Amino acid sequence: MPADENTTADQEAELYFFKGYAELLAGELFVALPAEPNGPALTPEAGVNLTIEDFKKSSVFTTINDRKASYSIALARAYYRLGDSGDAQKYADDAVALNPNYLRIIQFDA
């Protein structure tokens, strides 16, 4: 199916974020899980590395600073999960620099 021609870069960024967040939860909660239908089971570390790729794509696509802060927080969490305290601290600092009072809340459809 072709992509919607009206899709914005910020919408694409959010889709990468949601994909990455799902991968992060999989890496935190399961000992092995495939990243695609009928794919090989990945270790938590391999899944979290996919997460990092998706969160970085999110950061590139968006122009909204609050979303960049959100993606930086997510990257910090992913790097923390991998035991990489240096990158975890870097992305946490980036998030605070973008918006020290940031809070992401869920928005439901009508």
SULRA-V220500 format. One record per pair of residues at least 24 apart in sequence whose ideal C-beta (glycine too) atoms are under 8 Angstrom apart, sorted by the first residue. I is the first residue (numbers start at 1). GAP is how many residues later the second one is. Records with the same first field share a line. If there is no record, write none. Layout:
I->GAP, GAP
//
This chain:
9->52, 53, 54
10->51, 52, 53, 54, 57
12->49
13->44, 45, 46, 47, 48, 49, 54, 58
14->44, 48, 53
16->38, 39, 41, 42, 45
17->37, 38, 41, 50, 53, 54, 57
19->35
20->30, 31, 32, 33, 34, 35, 38, 54, 58
21->30, 53
23->24, 25, 27, 28, 31
24->24, 27, 50, 53, 54, 57
27->24, 51, 54
28->53
44->37
45->37
48->30, 33, 34
49->33
51->27
52->26, 27
65->33, 34
66->32, 33, 36, 38
68->26, 30
69->25, 26, 29, 30, 33
70->25, 32, 34
72->26
73->29, 31
//
